[in-house]
Amino acid sequence: MRTIDITTSSPYQVIVGHGLLEDCGSYIKNSFINSRAETAAIITDDAVGPLYAGRVSASLEAQGFNTIVYMIPNGEASKRIQTYLGVLEFLAENHVTRTDFIIALGGGVVGDLAGFAAATYLRKIDFIQIPTTLLAQVDSSVGGKTGVDLDAGKNLVGAFYQPKLVICDLDALDTLPDAVFKAGCAEVIKYGVLGDERLFSHLSQNALNFDREYVVGRCIEMKRDIVVEDEFDTGLRQLLNLGHTLGHAAEKLSDFTLSHGEAVSIGMAAISKAGAANGICSVECAARIANVLKKFGLPTDCDYSIDELYEAMQSDKKRKGGDISLVIPKRIGNCEIKKMPLQTMRVFMGTGL
């Protein structure tokens, strides 16, 4: 087991290890949770809840907390205003107070939704992240981004709100469907491309048999370093969007039949190919990125035209006026943020398809 300190404006710890769910109540009791807290509201989904909600509730109740559970349908379609309102009504109906807290038990959708509810219910209450997917453990549970989707695009409504604790039980990854685990690997590969050639090489050599404790911990450390430097996403933190601009557009066009990880994989392959076509990275660099994605069984080809993707990109939250910022690999372990007009981006991205 290891503990990683996240020294944002509201500091917290990420605990990474095996068998943590059984002891989560004691970890939470000893965290930054309000000492007067009585009730833990567990927000989960109908895939994760039957597996782990009972175990988490039992551990919390052993520490003297009352527990209530609210279950949403699994999937991106639940990350909407209507579901968020349902969570708020549930909290109010159960008389959850400002000294109580929320637990987000599940993947990225649950974490983003429950975190946004925590940020806004009674003008904020504490929350804990217990991510059960690889993607959520290495990325979305750390950094304080919470929110929901609109018809126009992903994550267009939300708040920056840091959790009080993150508990990453690596054993939860054993129950993931293969497709969900592989989708999370896209975010893992992203971290190697962004800033750690050793991590990238480990992934390339071991593929799906990578060392989970090393890889999850290293990704969290990398995200910590970026988030601490740029908590509110005004500069350096934009690096974490590698593959996301085109990826979010493809995800939206597929009506979310493409998972987030699959879409990011397509976006990374396209942006690195565009980078090579425009002399920013080498052809070999782009090929290495595509090859490692393929080793993990992830898609690298896009089924949509640049015209369709460009239209979908218009609502990307990274757009500022007539400009948008793209994250482009220069070499493995080093990327740059390049701001360009939307029309220039359209031509640039077209060279990667």
N, C-alpha and C positions, 0 to 999 in steps of 0.2 A: 504494500500500500504506500502511496505517496500523496503529499499534500502540496498544492500549488497556491501561492498567495497572489491574489489579484488586487493590486493597489490602486484601484480607481477612486473617484471622489467618495464613494461608499464602498470600503474594502470588504472583501470576502475571500473564502477559500474554496478551492476545488479539490475534492478527495477522489482519487482514482485507485481502484483495487478490485479485489474479488470478494464476494460474499458480503457486500456492504448493505444490501437491502434489509437483512435481518437486524442490523444494528443501527439503521438510519435514525430511529427515535433518539438514541443517545447522542449521535452526532448533532442532530437538530437541537436537542435540549442544551447542548454546550456551545451552540453557535450564537450569532448576534440577534436571535429571535427575542422579542420582548418578554421579559420575565413574567409578565402577567398573562401571557397567552394561554388560552384554554382550548380553543378549537382549531384543528387543522382541516382545512377544506381541500380535499384531494381532487384535482381536475385531471381526468385521464380520458382514454378513448376505449371503444368496445373491442379493440384488439389487445391492448396492454392491460386494461383493467382486470379482466378475468385471470390474467397471469400473475399480476403483482400487487393489485390494490389491497387484497386481503393481508398480504405479508407486510406491506408498509403500514397499514392500519394497526395491525397487531403490535408492531414495534413502537409505534407512536403511543398507543394506549398503555403499553407497559411503562412508558415514561410519564403517564398521567394526563395525556392529552385526549380530548374528545375528537372523534374523526367523523367527517361526513364525506361522501363521494359523489361526484357529478361526472357522468360519462357521456362523451360526445361520439358521434360516428367517426370512424377512422378515415383519414384522408384529407387532402388539401381543400376539398369542397367545404369542410367544416370551419375553415379559417375565414369566417365571414362575420359581418356585423350582427346578423341574426343569432348566430351561435354565441357570440360575445355577450349579447343582451341576455340570452338564456342563462349564462354563467352568473351575470350580475343579479338577475332575479333569484337564482338559487341561493346566492350568498345572502341576499336581503331576507328571503323567506326563512332562512335558517339562523337569522339574527347574528351573523358573523360581525364581529366588532373590529374596531381599528387596532386593537391589541392582539387579535388573532392573526392567522396567516394562511396562505395558499401554498399548496404543493403542486407543481407541474410534473406529473408522472407520465412520461411518454416521449414521443419524438418531437421534431421541430414545430409541428402544427400546434400541439398541446402546449409546448413551452412558450411559443409566441403569444398564443391566445390567453393562457392563464396569466402570463406576465403582464399583458396589457390590462387584463381585469384587475390585477393587483395594483397596477399603477394608477388606476382610475376609480376603483371602488372606494367610497369614503375618502376620496382624494389621496389615497394610497395606503395599502397595508403590505406587510412583509410577505415575501414569497421565497420558496425554495425550489431549485431545479433538480429533479431526479430524471435525467435523460436516459432513455432505454434504447435508442438507436445510435449507430455509429456517427451519423451525421450530426445528431444533436449533441453527442458527447464531445466531439472535436470542434464544433463550430457554434451552433445556434444557442446552446445553453450558456455560453460565456460571452460577456460583452454588453449585456443589457438592452439589446434591441428586441422590442416587443411590438406586436401589432396584428392587423388583419388585412385581408385583400379586398379590393374593390373590383367591379367588373372591368374597369379600365386597366388594372394591373395589380401586381403583387406588392404587399407591404406599403400601401399608400396611406394607411392610417395607423398610427402607433405612437410609441413614446420610448425614450431612453430610460430604462429603469433597471438597476442592477439587482440581482438576487442577493439573499443573505448567505446562501450556501449552495454549492453544486455537488451532488453525489453521483459519481460515475461508476456504477457497478458493472465491471467488464463481463460478468456472468450473464447479464441481460442480453448481451450480443448473441449468445448461443441460441436464443429462441427466435432470432430474426429470420424471416424468409430470405432465401439467397438473394433475390432481386433487391430487397431493402438494404441488406448488408453491402452489396456491390454498389448501390447508389451512394451510400455513405462514403465509400472508398474514393469517389470523385473528389470530395472535399479534402480527404487525406492527401491525395495526389496533388491537389491545388497547393497545399502548404509546402510540399517539396519543391514544386516549380517556383513558388514565390521566394523562398529564402533558405532552403536547406538541401544542398546537393546530396549530402550523406543520407538524409531521409529519403530523397527521391531514389537513390541507388538501392537502399534497403527494400523499398517497395518494388522496384524493377526486378530485383533478384529473387524476392520471396513471393511476389504476387499475393494471392489471398491467404497465404500462410505467414504473413508478417507478424512480428512480435507486437501483440496488441497493447501491452502496458507501455512499452517504449514509444510506440507510434501515437497512441492517444495522448500520453503525457507530453510528448514533444509538440504535437499540434496545439495543445492547450497553452503551452509555454509561448509558442510563436504568436498565437492570438493575443495572449496577455500582453506581450511586449508592444504589439501594435495598438491595442485598445488603451493601454495606460498612456501611451504617447498621444493618442487622438481619440478620446472617449466618445466625442459627439460627431464623429465622421465628417470632419471638415477638410481633411488632407490625407495623411498617411493611411488611415483606415480604409480608404477607397481601394487599396491594394487587395483587400479581401474579396473584392468583386471580380477577380480574375474569372473569366468565363461566364459571368452572370448576366451581362448585358444582352448578348445574343441568347444565352441560356434561358433567361426569363421570358424572352419573346417566343422562343420555341415552345416552352412550357405552356404559355398562354394559348398559342395557336393550336396546340394538341388538345386543348380543353383539359389539360392536366392528366392526360393519359401517359405523357412522359413524366417520370418522377423528377423532383428537383435535381437529384444527383445525376441522372441521365442527361438532363438538359444542360447542366454545368459541364459535363464531359464533352458534349457536342460543342458548347461555347468555347471551352479551352482548346479543343482541336482546331476550331475555326480561327480563333484569334492568333494562335501560334502559327498557323499556315499563312494567315494574312501578314503577320509580322515578318515571316520569311520572304514572302512575295514582295514586301516593301523594304527589305534590307535592314530590318530592326534586329532580327535574330537569324541564325543560320538555318538552312534547310535541314541540317542534321538535328538541330535543337527541336524543331517542329516535329520531325519524324520520331525522336525519342519520346516526346510527350504523347503523340498518337499511339505509339507502340505500347507504352505502359498502360494507357487507358484500355487498349485492346486486350492486354494480358489479364486485366480485371473483368473482362467481359462487358465493358462499357461501350456505348455507341460513340462514334466519331463523325458520322455523316449526318447532314441535316436534310430533312425532307421538304423544307420550305424554301421558297425563292427569296432573294434579297428584298424584293418589293414587299412581300408579305411580312418578312421580319422587320423591315424598316418601319412599316406602319405600326407594328406591335411595340417597337422600341420608343415610339413617340411619347409614351406615358411612363417611361422608365424614370424612377425617382432620382436617378443620378444626373438627369438632364437639368441644365441650368440655362434658361433662355433658349437660344438657338445652338447651344453647345452641349456636348456630352463628353465625359471622361471614360476612356478605355484603359484597361490594364493589359499591357503587352509584354510577353517574355522577351528579354534580351539574351538570356542564356539560362540554363537550369540553375535555380537558386537566386535569380536576379530579374526583377520585372520593373517596368516603369509605368507611371500614370501619364497618359497623353490626352490632353484636351483638344477636341477638334469640333468644327461645325458639323451639324447633323448630316448635311449633304456630303461632306468629306468622309464622314464615318460610313455613310452608305456605300461609297465607292470602295473605301478601305476594306470593309467587312466583305464586300462582294468578292474580293480577291482570295478570301479564305474559304469560300464555299465550293 
